[in-house]
Amino acid sequence: MASLEVIEPVTQSSTAQNLARRRFSHDVHGISADEIDGLMSSSDGRPFLVVHHIPDVKDEGIPFLMPGIPVTCRVDNTEKYTTRSKVHVGTLYTVRLTHGHFHWVVKRKYKHFQELHRDLYKHKMILHLIPLGRFAKDRQQLRAMSEEMPSLHGTERTRRTSSKMKYLEEYLNSLLENVFCRNDHSMLDFLSVGALSFVTDLGPKGLEGPIFKRSGGHRIQGLNCIGHHRFCFRWSRRWLVVKDSFLLYMDRDHGSINFVLLFDPEFKVKVGHAHTDTTYGVCIENYTRNLVIKCSSYRQTHWWSHEINRLAETSDFLKVHRFQGFAPPRENTLTKWYVNGSGYFADLADALEQAKEEIFITDWWLSPEVFLKRPATDNYWCLNEILKRKAEQGVKVCVMLYKEMEMALGINSEHSKRTLMNMHPNIKVMRHPDHVSSVVLMWAHHEKTVAIDQTVAFVGGIDLAFGRWDDSQYRLTDLGLRETANSDNGVSGCPKPAEPDKQAKQDPDDLTGNTKLWLGKDYSNFIKKDWVQLDRPFEDNIDRTLVPRMPWRDFSAAVHGRAARDVARHFIQRWNFAKIFKNKYKDEFYPYLLPKSQCTADSLPFTVPGSSKARVQVLRSADRWSTGTNENSILKAYVHTIENSEHYIYIENQFFISCADDGKTVSNGIGDAIVNRILRAHREQKKYRVFVVVPLLPGFEGDINLGGGNAIQAILHFTYRTMCRGEHSILSRLKEVEDLWTEHITLCGLRTHSQLCQSLVTELIYVHSKTIIADDRCYIIGSANINDRSMLGNRDSEMAVFVEDEDRVLSVMGGQEYQAGPLTLALRKECFRVLVGASSDPSVNIDDPISDEFFFMGWNAPAKLNATIYDKVFKCLPDNAVHNMRQLKEYASEERLCDTDPEQAREELKAVRGLLVHFPLKFLCEENLLPPLNTKEGMAPVELWT
């Protein structure tokens, strides 16, 4: 492989000072000897690596046609056309070609056959005049080439059209048997063959050929500037390639792809001066561009438009699908769910190791130094090391990060970008959006996806970032000591507290014998202290001898095949959109990406262990600013799931902000759908349950003993507005059922406890989930919160998967036999098993989620008891006894049983079962929790919080 061009000395430091410039200025060029051998011996089509090495394929002299695989032609049809003189009538021949399993059609005039012969003969003469030994083999092959110009004159051939076609067919087949002739550029032009013609994963051969394309036509603010609008433009000669779900044009001489246009519901092909403002023009439209190309004749414009439409008509992406989504449901899709980051990170690490071609990653926040397998005893499973290892193997790693408003967020995406990009030129990182130029100040790229070789993809709520790894034990402590069975750290050997300015630092280069699960900044409690100094990742952010960590609960999912291709296509759409939009990404270092064809999606080189088949639809929230299109299919899927549920819904979400009020404050109708479904069940006198689990406090830094701060209070205001306060809230709108609402809906948070050194400690479990489960038959897992930001589509960008079981297993529902879906049933039981403590108490039966015994005694009773115990032992906040700020101050100053009588406190805590606590619906109910107007939070638009 060619040497790398470096513009700064190699350094091991990760500080911001050394990340100020991009280490690599150019991409890696060159392909290995093994890859060349593979390309020369491929018989089933070219491997996908060709897409990323078009110039290298040309430089190495690798022929576009597959060596040793015959090319055969059949001339089987003719069309009459009027020449430009409008006097003579010419004949157009249809040439059907086959090369391996690829089939395509070109239309040629008789003069094209003559021009091909002249070009080949000219090249033959040139080779004979150049007495170089390296051309000896070519000269030998050319001796067999006929010097006779193909002629259709003669008595029989003049009379019979069929004999003319047979003659041209025999002539062309004889040329194609000659290795030199078939690989000559004049023959390749005649056959309409290019570097991407026979890449198996790009689907059928498609349509190719030279065109002139007009600049401009982008439907993006700021791009139709001088030189790019309809009155001031330029024409450039390009090679157009049309595949089954996209088209592109490229500079064939340099082997560089200049633009990719994905097929979508707005895809149209128009011909004529009225649509193109040019003679022999074709206008190709999609969501983001009106591309105008110019052909050589009226006949060619209609041939091209017809063939483009024919290729596109089989594409899934030309129409809007269920929930107004971009992708259809995919039957028999291998999929797997994950509760918590431990299993997800481990499977992701193994999947990344299997990558051969591409890795696509999107994240709201990415920490390059996060470990995917734990405890880490070396750097092998550190994310940046995994990506570096794959990049060195030739895998193209493309990462898209949310570019935050630095004044508002401290996730330091600049550090993440530079850390990754300084490792290897095969790692490309984009940050988006540019807030000023795009006029996007409040919205974020919030999706969390990974796609590997466009074959396996992961979608969910878990960023590859600090604080996200956790398991069902939800440990509060991590001192690197031997842990007891109940996860409490022993008192003996507890390290001394660190000084505030001398936090503990772990040496990342020497992890031998390490037993800590969370190293450095990964040990976090962001309500106590938000992350800072992320360019020092292995220095502790909080003193782990004094402050318990905040456990993190979250979900993710793996999908394969066609659904994985859908996830990858969304990434490609975003990547190519950002490449057009931001000037710094327009150079060739950031390549255009191409989606693989769905026709090869069922071929799976590897699968995630433990996956099962189900029906999967990829959903998203997308807007013109984020992706170039509009979609809110996640919201529609949520509402559909609630409205069509028969027995129960289980919602676990980081936010619960809903219940529409005619668009004044909140617009998403998820809360409204919940109300209507409960009322329907009440009127029909049918049993129906709604389980809602949310974090006890919003995820903002703040001291809840002092009220928590404006950001925490703002989110609490809108959460309570959804649950129980005000005319639009769920409980207020359930007046029809009066006090019977407790038979239908339960609102909970999660809490746990442990011992840190010599002290009993408790902490809420931060619910970061974005999940809904219904009727033990379907579920949605993704990145979308229940709020307008995530759901409306014109704000934050999001991704999710809607999974519906296709198989059935015998279960129980409402005391009756029930046909449940195996994947959904297992997911619901995994959630309930941990939350109600069934894993430690076999007497708790979670089989029937809607029975009175489970709903009241298995779920609500422990939630009530746990809340009472935690209040008694720790005086936890938020709490129902605190209605105003005065009571808050008094409550926070009261003595705690855990301090005054630790032994009695331990006895009390033995009665805690599971993790559930009822959400304190009366907390600060006498206070206006909206931020004061004279604060920065109060001056922010309401949409920021909703």
Phi, psi and omega in degrees: 000143184296155179291156183270138176273122185244139180246010171204156181298148176294134181220149179267350184289144178250014182287159183299329183299321182272000179255010188291335182233153178286125185293319183255129182260342181225160180286166175282130177242151181106146176234152187287165179298322179295321179293322177297315178300320179296320179292323182284338184253000183292134180241344181258011183120162181285146174289161185292342181301339178303323183304322183266002183223038182299313178298324180292322177299320179292316183295328180278358179071025179282122184293150178294322177280146184286122182302137177082354179256118184295151171248122180240149180231156175220121177264109191233009181201154177225152175228145177265141177217156180269130180287172183298333179287347180059019177250311182270148175252121181262171180244134178248125184260136175267118183251116178261125188241148178225132177217103188065230179266011179265137179227139177203170186231137169233154177245128186224145172274165177301323182296333179292324176295319179294317179297321177299315180297316180299318181295317180294320180294320177299316179294327177295316180295319180299317180297323179290334180275348179255101186278055178260140183297329184290347177261005184299318181295319179296320180295321179297319180293325184285344178297333181279352183281132179290140177269356183285129177290134178299127183230138178258008180275149182141156189300308185288317184291333178291327184279322191245120178295323183298324180288329175296315179297320181296320179297312180295324179296313180296320179297313182293320180296325178294322177294321184288344174280347179267120187300318180295314184297318186288338179261359178291144185298331178292323176292319180297322176294319180298320181276354185057055182243137178222189185295333184258009187297321191239032173279113189305316185286354174269001175088205182302163180304319177077202184245136179217158175163167180283140177216168166253131180245147181263140179291162176084196180091000181289137178265049183230130182304129175099348183264341178270061184261194184304130181090355184231004178262182192290341182260344181225096185216174177228154178254138179227142178278127182220168176255117182268136177234125179244121177249191189278353176218007178196168169224160179213160166234151187217160172273104188293328182294320182263351179071027182249136177278126185262337181193145177232131178242115180275142175289138180209178184299341177267009181292127178215151174237121182236145178235158177110158183297327183297329182262340188239347183058029178206155177285139181057039181263152174232128177253125180245120186244146164214194184303327191250350183203148165253101183266124179251126175240157183239129179258178186269346183202164176301317180300319182292324179299318181286327176295314180295315180297320179297314183290323178297316178295322180296318179292323185282336189296340179273355184287136176294342193264005179278344181235160177276136186255189180309141184065020182059036183268165182277341184235144180278165171298139181250116182286156173051045180265129175291128181212162180209141177257158178226132169251117183084161188280341187298307180293322179297310181299320182294313179294323178297317179301315180294322179293319178300324179296336181275352185298136179241336188233304188217147169230122177248131180227130168239140179208148168290319176217135177231129176253107182303333187269009182285142180264135182267340174232139189218156356290147183274123175252359171200185185269004190302319184260019171284137187305313183295328178289322177298312182294323176297317181298316180290322178298319179294337177274001177100001179285136176274119182253116181242124185236133175242122182244149173290126176271105188282162167281109190297333179290335185259331184230147181248031184279351171052061179294336176297317177298316180299316182297310184292321179302314182289315186287339178277002181271322183191143181292346175282356177259116181244132181232126172250145170243139185208145003264171165276111194296320184285308184293329181266356182055036176246103185254329188253340190265156187228154164279109189250355184288155180227099183224153170223129177237132185240117180054024182053029184239322177232138180220153177238133182225135177176207183252005189259109172290153173276075191214169178300148174083353187270334182288130176198168174224187187288354176277338177046060183295141175264346186230154177200082182261000181078017179260171177292129184265144175277174188298329182265017176072009176276134176286139177294155182285320184292146177074013180293128181297156176288147178301144179278151174291148185306322183263009180226062181292151181301142180231131178263132178282111183291344181271353179222089180251014181302129179077004180296136175241359179287142177270330182238111182263140173057231183295345181293333175278112192217153167215088194285346172283326174287316179203121179289163181293138174221162176050055181290348174282001172239069193293336185260012170264134180300142178272330177225161180281108185286353175275347183240327188247123176290150175285161176259112179300155186234119179249131187200169182229154171209172181213148173251140176226155183235170169062231186297321178295322176295323176297324178295317178298315179296322180297319176300316178300314181298319178299316179294316182297309181295326177297314180293326179296323177289321191283321187257125184301323185293345181258008184277350179281170187287351177297327175260103186281156165290141179256149182241135177281139175286156182284147175291342184289343177248011187290337183281351176276111186247105178297331176208159178227156177284125181302142178085008180281150178229163183271140177202176175269126187230131173238130177274128183241164179200160164249122185214150181221171180303323183288332188263323187226347183092005182217174179240133178196139171222049185292336178295314178301313181297323179291321177299310182298317178300316182297317180293313183296327185262002177289144183255332189235316181198160163230144176241118181247129174230115188210149179294329179231156175218075183237106185206203183072097186290148177228052180060031175078006181290316181234310183232142185240333184292143188258024181294314177298322178297319178296323177296313179301311183296323180289322177294316180297322177297316179297320180296316181293325179275357181054046178245148181286128180209130184240145173235119176255126178234125178235122181225165177292146180292334176222148174296157185274061176235147177296133179171149180269106183294337176296337178254011180109345174092344182096165187294322182294314179299315182294325180297314179293320177300320179303311184285334174292313178293326176301326179283319186281303197212356186243128179094163187293339183268354185290160182299310184292326178294327182274358176260028180301331181300328181268355179052231183283359182279002179300332180292346176277349185244325188226141176228134184242120188224161167235184183233141179213152175218177181214165180196192175233124179249110186055247184259009187236142168286137181225153174225158176201148173290151172270122185283112179278106179254009186295157174220073193222144169225137178236139182223129167057021182057029182227340180207158178205159174239130174233132180190205182252000189273123173282162174273085174197172181292326181306314184275327193267330189290335178094331182263017178236249180291152174269140185217160174223148178204165173234137175256115186249126178238124177296136174261335177266169180225146173228153182286130179217199180222141180213119181062033179081001181246154173301143188213139177269102182260162174274132186298320180292313182292319179300315180296321179295313180298318180293324177296319178296308184294322182304316182282317187290323182262001177082018180293338180292332179255351180228095183298344181286344180279117183262119182251012184295318184253104187286345185246000179295151178300320182300315181286313187298317184271316185266326183276331184250298188288323181298310177294328178297319178290314181296315180300317180298320179295317180294315181296324176296318182291319186276317190244350187054056186288149171239144003284155184217146182295338183283348184258107184257342183210176185293328178295313178295327178298315180297317179294317182297318182292337182268353180289150178291148182251141180299326181296336178267321186277328181213078184303323181294316177296323178299318178298320178297317178299318184291341179295339180276351178294131178235119180075204187240352187288142165220143177296141177291130184286093187290343183258003182299124179051037183290344180265003182251149169274111187272357176294142181298142175302144185294340181270011177253163180295326177291324180289331180279345179289147177301148180301328182300337178298326185264339187260000000 
